[in-house]
Amino acid sequence: MNKPVVFATLDSLLRRLGFTVTTVPGSHLRYEHAPSATVLVFREYGPADPVSWSDLAVARRFLVERGLVEEDAFQHLLQDPAA
């Protein structure tokens, strides 16, 4: 079984891909990648909180569909923050 992904790791990946983040305090986080018109919205996570499998699945789907990552690369990028 895979080790849980903490939110700081997903946040780092999205920022490296060029997403900007807007926080709505007490509500949600909105990540936007203007060049690809991609918007991802997550509940407010703490940096060490494990990301739900459904949020990871949605992020992966959009990143792959918009051509921001290769389908096989998503999990690798989450496991190797320097990649």
HELIX and SHEET records of a PDB file:
HELIX    1   1 PHE A    7  ARG A   16  1                                  10    
HELIX    2   2 ALA A   34  SER A   36  5                                   3    
HELIX    3   3 TRP A   53  GLU A   65  1                                  13    
HELIX    4   4 GLU A   71  ALA A   73  5                                   3    
HELIX    5   5 PHE A   74  GLN A   79  1                                   6    
SHEET    1   A 3 THR A  20  VAL A  24  0                                        
SHEET    2   A 3 HIS A  28  HIS A  33 -1                                        
SHEET    3   A 3 THR A  38  ARG A  43 -1                                        
END                                                                             
